[in-house]
Amino acid sequence: MLGPITDASGVVFTAHAPPRRIVSLIPSVTETLFALGLGDTIVGVTTF
């Protein structure tokens, strides 16, 4: 079990397993995810 995680709006979430798929909406975060070796888990990106 991972968490609990609190997001910016105060919502608390507890994950029961690590994320298997990631959609990145911020180009700099996409670069960081690839740098962390998570490129295989990225399934979507923005054209922003």
PDBQT receptor file of N, H, CA, C and O in Angstrom, charges set to zero:
ATOM      1  N   MET A   1       0.846  -1.172   0.000  1.00  0.00    +0.000 N 
ATOM      2  CA  MET A   1       0.000   0.000   0.000  1.00  0.00    +0.000 C 
ATOM      3  C   MET A   1       0.895   1.239   0.000  1.00  0.00    +0.000 C 
ATOM      4  O   MET A   1       1.880   1.306   0.735  1.00  0.00    +0.000 OA
ATOM      5  N   LEU A   2       0.546   2.201  -0.817  1.00  0.00    +0.000 N 
ATOM      6  H   LEU A   2      -0.254   2.147  -1.414  1.00  0.00    +0.000 HD
ATOM      7  CA  LEU A   2       1.271   3.467  -0.903  1.00  0.00    +0.000 C 
ATOM      8  C   LEU A   2       0.394   4.582  -0.379  1.00  0.00    +0.000 C 
ATOM      9  O   LEU A   2      -0.800   4.628  -0.676  1.00  0.00    +0.000 OA
ATOM     10  N   GLY A   3       0.962   5.462   0.380  1.00  0.00    +0.000 N 
ATOM     11  H   GLY A   3       1.932   5.424   0.621  1.00  0.00    +0.000 HD
ATOM     12  CA  GLY A   3       0.186   6.608   0.795  1.00  0.00    +0.000 C 
ATOM     13  C   GLY A   3       0.060   6.682   2.288  1.00  0.00    +0.000 C 
ATOM     14  O   GLY A   3       0.800   5.994   2.990  1.00  0.00    +0.000 OA
ATOM     15  N   PRO A   4      -0.819   7.463   2.796  1.00  0.00    +0.000 N 
ATOM     16  CA  PRO A   4      -1.758   8.281   2.013  1.00  0.00    +0.000 C 
ATOM     17  C   PRO A   4      -1.074   9.465   1.341  1.00  0.00    +0.000 C 
ATOM     18  O   PRO A   4      -0.071   9.985   1.830  1.00  0.00    +0.000 OA
ATOM     19  N   ILE A   5      -1.632   9.873   0.227  1.00  0.00    +0.000 N 
ATOM     20  H   ILE A   5      -2.447   9.451  -0.170  1.00  0.00    +0.000 HD
ATOM     21  CA  ILE A   5      -1.132  10.999  -0.555  1.00  0.00    +0.000 C 
ATOM     22  C   ILE A   5      -2.206  12.078  -0.532  1.00  0.00    +0.000 C 
ATOM     23  O   ILE A   5      -3.376  11.784  -0.777  1.00  0.00    +0.000 OA
ATOM     24  N   THR A   6      -1.836  13.315  -0.244  1.00  0.00    +0.000 N 
ATOM     25  H   THR A   6      -0.885  13.554  -0.045  1.00  0.00    +0.000 HD
ATOM     26  CA  THR A   6      -2.776  14.433  -0.248  1.00  0.00    +0.000 C 
ATOM     27  C   THR A   6      -2.455  15.327  -1.422  1.00  0.00    +0.000 C 
ATOM     28  O   THR A   6      -1.324  15.797  -1.551  1.00  0.00    +0.000 OA
ATOM     29  N   ASP A   7      -3.452  15.576  -2.302  1.00  0.00    +0.000 N 
ATOM     30  H   ASP A   7      -4.370  15.195  -2.198  1.00  0.00    +0.000 HD
ATOM     31  CA  ASP A   7      -3.208  16.432  -3.466  1.00  0.00    +0.000 C 
ATOM     32  C   ASP A   7      -3.333  17.907  -3.095  1.00  0.00    +0.000 C 
ATOM     33  O   ASP A   7      -3.615  18.243  -1.945  1.00  0.00    +0.000 OA
ATOM     34  N   ALA A   8      -3.121  18.784  -4.075  1.00  0.00    +0.000 N 
ATOM     35  H   ALA A   8      -2.891  18.511  -5.010  1.00  0.00    +0.000 HD
ATOM     36  CA  ALA A   8      -3.097  20.225  -3.831  1.00  0.00    +0.000 C 
ATOM     37  C   ALA A   8      -4.438  20.760  -3.321  1.00  0.00    +0.000 C 
ATOM     38  O   ALA A   8      -4.475  21.791  -2.650  1.00  0.00    +0.000 OA
ATOM     39  N   SER A   9      -5.540  20.066  -3.633  1.00  0.00    +0.000 N 
ATOM     40  H   SER A   9      -5.510  19.228  -4.178  1.00  0.00    +0.000 HD
ATOM     41  CA  SER A   9      -6.850  20.532  -3.170  1.00  0.00    +0.000 C 
ATOM     42  C   SER A   9      -7.248  19.917  -1.828  1.00  0.00    +0.000 C 
ATOM     43  O   SER A   9      -8.347  20.166  -1.333  1.00  0.00    +0.000 OA
ATOM     44  N   GLY A  10      -6.354  19.112  -1.239  1.00  0.00    +0.000 N 
ATOM     45  H   GLY A  10      -5.462  18.909  -1.642  1.00  0.00    +0.000 HD
ATOM     46  CA  GLY A  10      -6.626  18.539   0.062  1.00  0.00    +0.000 C 
ATOM     47  C   GLY A  10      -7.270  17.167   0.045  1.00  0.00    +0.000 C 
ATOM     48  O   GLY A  10      -7.577  16.617   1.103  1.00  0.00    +0.000 OA
ATOM     49  N   VAL A  11      -7.481  16.604  -1.139  1.00  0.00    +0.000 N 
ATOM     50  H   VAL A  11      -7.232  17.051  -1.998  1.00  0.00    +0.000 HD
ATOM     51  CA  VAL A  11      -8.071  15.274  -1.247  1.00  0.00    +0.000 C 
ATOM     52  C   VAL A  11      -7.015  14.233  -0.887  1.00  0.00    +0.000 C 
ATOM     53  O   VAL A  11      -5.896  14.276  -1.398  1.00  0.00    +0.000 OA
ATOM     54  N   VAL A  12      -7.369  13.305  -0.014  1.00  0.00    +0.000 N 
ATOM     55  H   VAL A  12      -8.278  13.270   0.402  1.00  0.00    +0.000 HD
ATOM     56  CA  VAL A  12      -6.446  12.256   0.427  1.00  0.00    +0.000 C 
ATOM     57  C   VAL A  12      -6.723  10.991  -0.375  1.00  0.00    +0.000 C 
ATOM     58  O   VAL A  12      -7.875  10.584  -0.528  1.00  0.00    +0.000 OA
ATOM     59  N   PHE A  13      -5.664  10.374  -0.883  1.00  0.00    +0.000 N 
ATOM     60  H   PHE A  13      -4.728  10.705  -0.759  1.00  0.00    +0.000 HD
ATOM     61  CA  PHE A  13      -5.765   9.164  -1.698  1.00  0.00    +0.000 C 
ATOM     62  C   PHE A  13      -4.755   8.150  -1.187  1.00  0.00    +0.000 C 
ATOM     63  O   PHE A  13      -3.609   8.500  -0.907  1.00  0.00    +0.000 OA
ATOM     64  N   THR A  14      -5.174   6.893  -1.064  1.00  0.00    +0.000 N 
ATOM     65  H   THR A  14      -6.105   6.608  -1.291  1.00  0.00    +0.000 HD
ATOM     66  CA  THR A  14      -4.264   5.813  -0.698  1.00  0.00    +0.000 C 
ATOM     67  C   THR A  14      -4.224   4.819  -1.851  1.00  0.00    +0.000 C 
ATOM     68  O   THR A  14      -5.248   4.231  -2.199  1.00  0.00    +0.000 OA
ATOM     69  N   ALA A  15      -3.062   4.629  -2.438  1.00  0.00    +0.000 N 
ATOM     70  H   ALA A  15      -2.230   5.106  -2.155  1.00  0.00    +0.000 HD
ATOM     71  CA  ALA A  15      -2.896   3.689  -3.544  1.00  0.00    +0.000 C 
ATOM     72  C   ALA A  15      -2.561   2.319  -2.975  1.00  0.00    +0.000 C 
ATOM     73  O   ALA A  15      -1.810   2.205  -2.007  1.00  0.00    +0.000 OA
ATOM     74  N   HIS A  16      -3.118   1.296  -3.576  1.00  0.00    +0.000 N 
ATOM     75  H   HIS A  16      -3.729   1.389  -4.363  1.00  0.00    +0.000 HD
ATOM     76  CA  HIS A  16      -2.868  -0.067  -3.118  1.00  0.00    +0.000 C 
ATOM     77  C   HIS A  16      -1.769  -0.741  -3.938  1.00  0.00    +0.000 C 
ATOM     78  O   HIS A  16      -1.333  -1.846  -3.617  1.00  0.00    +0.000 OA
ATOM     79  N   ALA A  17      -1.327  -0.064  -5.002  1.00  0.00    +0.000 N 
ATOM     80  H   ALA A  17      -1.681   0.833  -5.263  1.00  0.00    +0.000 HD
ATOM     81  CA  ALA A  17      -0.237  -0.572  -5.849  1.00  0.00    +0.000 C 
ATOM     82  C   ALA A  17       0.396   0.622  -6.558  1.00  0.00    +0.000 C 
ATOM     83  O   ALA A  17      -0.253   1.658  -6.705  1.00  0.00    +0.000 OA
ATOM     84  N   PRO A  18       1.635   0.501  -6.997  1.00  0.00    +0.000 N 
ATOM     85  CA  PRO A  18       2.261   1.600  -7.744  1.00  0.00    +0.000 C 
ATOM     86  C   PRO A  18       1.524   1.843  -9.066  1.00  0.00    +0.000 C 
ATOM     87  O   PRO A  18       0.920   0.919  -9.610  1.00  0.00    +0.000 OA
ATOM     88  N   PRO A  19       1.566   3.076  -9.589  1.00  0.00    +0.000 N 
ATOM     89  CA  PRO A  19       0.899   3.344 -10.870  1.00  0.00    +0.000 C 
ATOM     90  C   PRO A  19       1.536   2.533 -11.992  1.00  0.00    +0.000 C 
ATOM     91  O   PRO A  19       2.755   2.366 -12.033  1.00  0.00    +0.000 OA
ATOM     92  N   ARG A  20       0.703   2.030 -12.903  1.00  0.00    +0.000 N 
ATOM     93  H   ARG A  20      -0.287   2.165 -12.870  1.00  0.00    +0.000 HD
ATOM     94  CA  ARG A  20       1.197   1.257 -14.043  1.00  0.00    +0.000 C 
ATOM     95  C   ARG A  20       1.227   2.092 -15.320  1.00  0.00    +0.000 C 
ATOM     96  O   ARG A  20       1.981   1.791 -16.245  1.00  0.00    +0.000 OA
ATOM     97  N   ARG A  21       0.402   3.148 -15.367  1.00  0.00    +0.000 N 
ATOM     98  H   ARG A  21      -0.210   3.393 -14.615  1.00  0.00    +0.000 HD
ATOM     99  CA  ARG A  21       0.348   4.015 -16.544  1.00  0.00    +0.000 C 
ATOM    100  C   ARG A  21       0.346   5.463 -16.091  1.00  0.00    +0.000 C 
ATOM    101  O   ARG A  21      -0.264   5.806 -15.078  1.00  0.00    +0.000 OA
ATOM    102  N   ILE A  22       1.035   6.314 -16.853  1.00  0.00    +0.000 N 
ATOM    103  H   ILE A  22       1.530   6.035 -17.676  1.00  0.00    +0.000 HD
ATOM    104  CA  ILE A  22       1.130   7.731 -16.500  1.00  0.00    +0.000 C 
ATOM    105  C   ILE A  22       0.759   8.573 -17.712  1.00  0.00    +0.000 C 
ATOM    106  O   ILE A  22       1.225   8.316 -18.823  1.00  0.00    +0.000 OA
ATOM    107  N   VAL A  23      -0.079   9.576 -17.494  1.00  0.00    +0.000 N 
ATOM    108  H   VAL A  23      -0.458   9.784 -16.592  1.00  0.00    +0.000 HD
ATOM    109  CA  VAL A  23      -0.357  10.604 -18.500  1.00  0.00    +0.000 C 
ATOM    110  C   VAL A  23       0.264  11.884 -17.962  1.00  0.00    +0.000 C 
ATOM    111  O   VAL A  23      -0.095  12.352 -16.882  1.00  0.00    +0.000 OA
ATOM    112  N   SER A  24       1.197  12.444 -18.718  1.00  0.00    +0.000 N 
ATOM    113  H   SER A  24       1.489  12.064 -19.596  1.00  0.00    +0.000 HD
ATOM    114  CA  SER A  24       1.903  13.649 -18.285  1.00  0.00    +0.000 C 
ATOM    115  C   SER A  24       1.360  14.860 -19.028  1.00  0.00    +0.000 C 
ATOM    116  O   SER A  24       1.324  14.883 -20.259  1.00  0.00    +0.000 OA
ATOM    117  N   LEU A  25       0.939  15.866 -18.270  1.00  0.00    +0.000 N 
ATOM    118  H   LEU A  25       0.968  15.848 -17.270  1.00  0.00    +0.000 HD
ATOM    119  CA  LEU A  25       0.354  17.065 -18.869  1.00  0.00    +0.000 C 
ATOM    120  C   LEU A  25       1.293  18.258 -18.849  1.00  0.00    +0.000 C 
ATOM    121  O   LEU A  25       0.919  19.344 -19.291  1.00  0.00    +0.000 OA
ATOM    122  N   ILE A  26       2.499  18.076 -18.347  1.00  0.00    +0.000 N 
ATOM    123  H   ILE A  26       2.804  17.193 -17.989  1.00  0.00    +0.000 HD
ATOM    124  CA  ILE A  26       3.473  19.165 -18.275  1.00  0.00    +0.000 C 
ATOM    125  C   ILE A  26       4.781  18.674 -18.878  1.00  0.00    +0.000 C 
ATOM    126  O   ILE A  26       5.363  17.711 -18.379  1.00  0.00    +0.000 OA
ATOM    127  N   PRO A  27       5.259  19.323 -19.952  1.00  0.00    +0.000 N 
ATOM    128  CA  PRO A  27       6.460  18.847 -20.647  1.00  0.00    +0.000 C 
ATOM    129  C   PRO A  27       7.678  18.643 -19.738  1.00  0.00    +0.000 C 
ATOM    130  O   PRO A  27       8.417  17.674 -19.915  1.00  0.00    +0.000 OA
ATOM    131  N   SER A  28       7.895  19.525 -18.787  1.00  0.00    +0.000 N 
ATOM    132  H   SER A  28       7.295  20.312 -18.643  1.00  0.00    +0.000 HD
ATOM    133  CA  SER A  28       9.059  19.359 -17.905  1.00  0.00    +0.000 C 
ATOM    134  C   SER A  28       8.903  18.131 -17.009  1.00  0.00    +0.000 C 
ATOM    135  O   SER A  28       9.895  17.488 -16.664  1.00  0.00    +0.000 OA
ATOM    136  N   VAL A  29       7.674  17.802 -16.630  1.00  0.00    +0.000 N 
ATOM    137  H   VAL A  29       6.868  18.323 -16.910  1.00  0.00    +0.000 HD
ATOM    138  CA  VAL A  29       7.443  16.598 -15.838  1.00  0.00    +0.000 C 
ATOM    139  C   VAL A  29       7.681  15.364 -16.707  1.00  0.00    +0.000 C 
ATOM    140  O   VAL A  29       8.222  14.367 -16.228  1.00  0.00    +0.000 OA
ATOM    141  N   THR A  30       7.286  15.421 -17.968  1.00  0.00    +0.000 N 
ATOM    142  H   THR A  30       6.847  16.230 -18.357  1.00  0.00    +0.000 HD
ATOM    143  CA  THR A  30       7.540  14.311 -18.894  1.00  0.00    +0.000 C 
ATOM    144  C   THR A  30       9.032  14.036 -18.986  1.00  0.00    +0.000 C 
ATOM    145  O   THR A  30       9.456  12.881 -18.951  1.00  0.00    +0.000 OA
ATOM    146  N   GLU A  31       9.827  15.090 -19.104  1.00  0.00    +0.000 N 
ATOM    147  H   GLU A  31       9.482  16.028 -19.132  1.00  0.00    +0.000 HD
ATOM    148  CA  GLU A  31      11.280  14.929 -19.164  1.00  0.00    +0.000 C 
ATOM    149  C   GLU A  31      11.805  14.297 -17.881  1.00  0.00    +0.000 C 
ATOM    150  O   GLU A  31      12.678  13.431 -17.929  1.00  0.00    +0.000 OA
ATOM    151  N   THR A  32      11.280  14.722 -16.738  1.00  0.00    +0.000 N 
ATOM    152  H   THR A  32      10.571  15.425 -16.699  1.00  0.00    +0.000 HD
ATOM    153  CA  THR A  32      11.700  14.160 -15.454  1.00  0.00    +0.000 C 
ATOM    154  C   THR A  32      11.332  12.684 -15.361  1.00  0.00    +0.000 C 
ATOM    155  O   THR A  32      12.129  11.875 -14.887  1.00  0.00    +0.000 OA
ATOM    156  N   LEU A  33      10.132  12.329 -15.810  1.00  0.00    +0.000 N 
ATOM    157  H   LEU A  33       9.484  12.987 -16.195  1.00  0.00    +0.000 HD
ATOM    158  CA  LEU A  33       9.714  10.929 -15.778  1.00  0.00    +0.000 C 
ATOM    159  C   LEU A  33      10.652  10.056 -16.606  1.00  0.00    +0.000 C 
ATOM    160  O   LEU A  33      11.020   8.961 -16.182  1.00  0.00    +0.000 OA
ATOM    161  N   PHE A  34      11.040  10.542 -17.791  1.00  0.00    +0.000 N 
ATOM    162  H   PHE A  34      10.742  11.432 -18.135  1.00  0.00    +0.000 HD
ATOM    163  CA  PHE A  34      11.990   9.796 -18.614  1.00  0.00    +0.000 C 
ATOM    164  C   PHE A  34      13.349   9.707 -17.923  1.00  0.00    +0.000 C 
ATOM    165  O   PHE A  34      13.997   8.661 -17.962  1.00  0.00    +0.000 OA
ATOM    166  N   ALA A  35      13.778  10.786 -17.299  1.00  0.00    +0.000 N 
ATOM    167  H   ALA A  35      13.251  11.636 -17.267  1.00  0.00    +0.000 HD
ATOM    168  CA  ALA A  35      15.060  10.790 -16.596  1.00  0.00    +0.000 C 
ATOM    169  C   ALA A  35      15.055   9.800 -15.430  1.00  0.00    +0.000 C 
ATOM    170  O   ALA A  35      16.096   9.242 -15.085  1.00  0.00    +0.000 OA
ATOM    171  N   LEU A  36      13.897   9.583 -14.831  1.00  0.00    +0.000 N 
ATOM    172  H   LEU A  36      13.051  10.035 -15.112  1.00  0.00    +0.000 HD
ATOM    173  CA  LEU A  36      13.762   8.626 -13.736  1.00  0.00    +0.000 C 
ATOM    174  C   LEU A  36      13.609   7.188 -14.229  1.00  0.00    +0.000 C 
ATOM    175  O   LEU A  36      13.487   6.261 -13.427  1.00  0.00    +0.000 OA
ATOM    176  N   GLY A  37      13.615   7.007 -15.554  1.00  0.00    +0.000 N 
ATOM    177  H   GLY A  37      13.714   7.759 -16.205  1.00  0.00    +0.000 HD
ATOM    178  CA  GLY A  37      13.491   5.663 -16.108  1.00  0.00    +0.000 C 
ATOM    179  C   GLY A  37      12.069   5.165 -16.215  1.00  0.00    +0.000 C 
ATOM    180  O   GLY A  37      11.841   3.961 -16.329  1.00  0.00    +0.000 OA
ATOM    181  N   LEU A  38      11.101   6.081 -16.180  1.00  0.00    +0.000 N 
ATOM    182  H   LEU A  38      11.287   7.059 -16.087  1.00  0.00    +0.000 HD
ATOM    183  CA  LEU A  38       9.692   5.695 -16.222  1.00  0.00    +0.000 C 
ATOM    184  C   LEU A  38       9.067   5.851 -17.606  1.00  0.00    +0.000 C 
ATOM    185  O   LEU A  38       7.843   5.836 -17.738  1.00  0.00    +0.000 OA
ATOM    186  N   GLY A  39       9.888   5.998 -18.625  1.00  0.00    +0.000 N 
ATOM    187  H   GLY A  39      10.882   6.011 -18.518  1.00  0.00    +0.000 HD
ATOM    188  CA  GLY A  39       9.376   6.211 -19.980  1.00  0.00    +0.000 C 
ATOM    189  C   GLY A  39       8.424   5.135 -20.460  1.00  0.00    +0.000 C 
ATOM    190  O   GLY A  39       7.490   5.423 -21.209  1.00  0.00    +0.000 OA
ATOM    191  N   ASP A  40       8.647   3.888 -20.038  1.00  0.00    +0.000 N 
ATOM    192  H   ASP A  40       9.406   3.653 -19.430  1.00  0.00    +0.000 HD
ATOM    193  CA  ASP A  40       7.778   2.789 -20.463  1.00  0.00    +0.000 C 
ATOM    194  C   ASP A  40       6.379   2.871 -19.868  1.00  0.00    +0.000 C 
ATOM    195  O   ASP A  40       5.458   2.234 -20.378  1.00  0.00    +0.000 OA
ATOM    196  N   THR A  41       6.203   3.649 -18.791  1.00  0.00    +0.000 N 
ATOM    197  H   THR A  41       6.951   4.166 -18.377  1.00  0.00    +0.000 HD
ATOM    198  CA  THR A  41       4.892   3.753 -18.162  1.00  0.00    +0.000 C 
ATOM    199  C   THR A  41       4.071   4.938 -18.693  1.00  0.00    +0.000 C 
ATOM    200  O   THR A  41       2.885   5.058 -18.384  1.00  0.00    +0.000 OA
ATOM    201  N   ILE A  42       4.698   5.808 -19.487  1.00  0.00    +0.000 N 
ATOM    202  H   ILE A  42       5.661   5.711 -19.738  1.00  0.00    +0.000 HD
ATOM    203  CA  ILE A  42       3.998   6.976 -20.016  1.00  0.00    +0.000 C 
ATOM    204  C   ILE A  42       3.143   6.554 -21.205  1.00  0.00    +0.000 C 
ATOM    205  O   ILE A  42       3.652   6.027 -22.194  1.00  0.00    +0.000 OA
ATOM    206  N   VAL A  43       1.839   6.793 -21.096  1.00  0.00    +0.000 N 
ATOM    207  H   VAL A  43       1.425   7.221 -20.293  1.00  0.00    +0.000 HD
ATOM    208  CA  VAL A  43       0.918   6.399 -22.163  1.00  0.00    +0.000 C 
ATOM    209  C   VAL A  43       0.292   7.597 -22.868  1.00  0.00    +0.000 C 
ATOM    210  O   VAL A  43      -0.385   7.435 -23.884  1.00  0.00    +0.000 OA
ATOM    211  N   GLY A  44       0.513   8.803 -22.337  1.00  0.00    +0.000 N 
ATOM    212  H   GLY A  44       1.063   8.936 -21.512  1.00  0.00    +0.000 HD
ATOM    213  CA  GLY A  44      -0.054   9.987 -22.968  1.00  0.00    +0.000 C 
ATOM    214  C   GLY A  44       0.671  11.239 -22.524  1.00  0.00    +0.000 C 
ATOM    215  O   GLY A  44       1.114  11.347 -21.380  1.00  0.00    +0.000 OA
ATOM    216  N   VAL A  45       0.788  12.194 -23.454  1.00  0.00    +0.000 N 
ATOM    217  H   VAL A  45       0.428  12.106 -24.383  1.00  0.00    +0.000 HD
ATOM    218  CA  VAL A  45       1.403  13.484 -23.168  1.00  0.00    +0.000 C 
ATOM    219  C   VAL A  45       0.586  14.572 -23.838  1.00  0.00    +0.000 C 
ATOM    220  O   VAL A  45      -0.205  14.290 -24.738  1.00  0.00    +0.000 OA
ATOM    221  N   THR A  46       0.769  15.804 -23.413  1.00  0.00    +0.000 N 
ATOM    222  H   THR A  46       1.412  16.034 -22.682  1.00  0.00    +0.000 HD
ATOM    223  CA  THR A  46       0.081  16.931 -24.021  1.00  0.00    +0.000 C 
ATOM    224  C   THR A  46       0.914  17.494 -25.162  1.00  0.00    +0.000 C 
ATOM    225  O   THR A  46       2.124  17.273 -25.221  1.00  0.00    +0.000 OA
ATOM    226  N   THR A  47       0.271  18.217 -26.062  1.00  0.00    +0.000 N 
ATOM    227  H   THR A  47      -0.711  18.396 -26.014  1.00  0.00    +0.000 HD
ATOM    228  CA  THR A  47       1.004  18.872 -27.155  1.00  0.00    +0.000 C 
ATOM    229  C   THR A  47       1.327  20.300 -26.791  1.00  0.00    +0.000 C 
ATOM    230  O   THR A  47       1.765  21.065 -27.650  1.00  0.00    +0.000 OA
ATOM    231  N   PHE A  48       1.125  20.683 -25.546  1.00  0.00    +0.000 N 
ATOM    232  H   PHE A  48       0.769  20.061 -24.848  1.00  0.00    +0.000 HD
ATOM    233  CA  PHE A  48       1.366  22.027 -25.051  1.00  0.00    +0.000 C 
ATOM    234  C   PHE A  48       2.808  22.417 -25.243  1.00  0.00    +0.000 C 
ATOM    235  O   PHE A  48       3.201  23.526 -24.881  1.00  0.00    +0.000 OA
TER     236      PHE A  48
